[in-house]
């Protein structure tokens, strides 16, 4: 169901109830789709199985030996004097 923004604001609890009972509720702004209200179950179903940012970062390409050696051999002190 489509809800004009003002109606969705005034009847938010009804929008949420309908999202839980009937499925996603579309909120429109000046006649155009602006947002969708989902039940928590629908949201969880959308997110299921998707990798997180951490998963994406950890699944990146492996470092070759030369890169790993360069990183571990870099200076551990700043290259310039830093006042304390």
N, C-alpha and C positions, 0 to 999 in steps of 0.2 A: 504494500500500500504506500502511496505517496503522501507525505505530510508537508504542507507549507511550513517554513521555519517557525513562524509565529504560533501556529497550531501545535507544532511539536514541543515548543517551549512551554506553552500553557497546559499541555496534556502529556507531559513527559512520562509520567508513570504509566499511562495508557499505552504510549509508544513502546515502552519497555515490556509491558505485559504482552502486547501483540507480537513483539519480536520473539519472545519466549514461546508463545503459543502457535504463531502462524509463520514465523520466519522473518528474514530481514525486512526492515522498514526504511524506506527511502525518504530523506528529508530534502526538500527543494528550497532553493533560494532564487527568487524572481523567475520561477518556472523551470529552473535547471537543477539537475541532481547536484547536491552539495555534500551529502553525507549519507551513510547507511548505518543504522543501529542494528547490531547483531546480538543474539543471545550469547551468553558465555560459552555454551556448548557449541554453537556454530563457529565462534571465534577459535575455540580450541581445535575443532576439526580442521579449520583452515591452516592452523599453525603446526599441526601434527606432521612429523616427519621432515620438516624443513630444518636445515642446518642453522645453527646460530652463527654469529660473527666469529666467535671463538673457534667453532668447528671449521669454518672457512679458512681462517688464518692457519690453523694447525694442519690443514690438509694441503697446504701449498707445496710447491716443489721442494725437494730435499736440497740441502746445500751440498755442493761438491766439496771435495777435500781441500782444494786450494782456497775457496772462499772461507771455509770453516777455520783454516789455519790463519788466514789474514785477520779474521775477526778476533781470534784468541790471542794473536801476537800484538795487537794494537797497544799503544801506550795507555797505561791506566791512570796517568796523571794528565792534567790539562796541558795543552800545547803552549799556553801562555800563563803568566803569573796572574793569579786571581787574588785580589786583596780580601782579607777576612775581617 
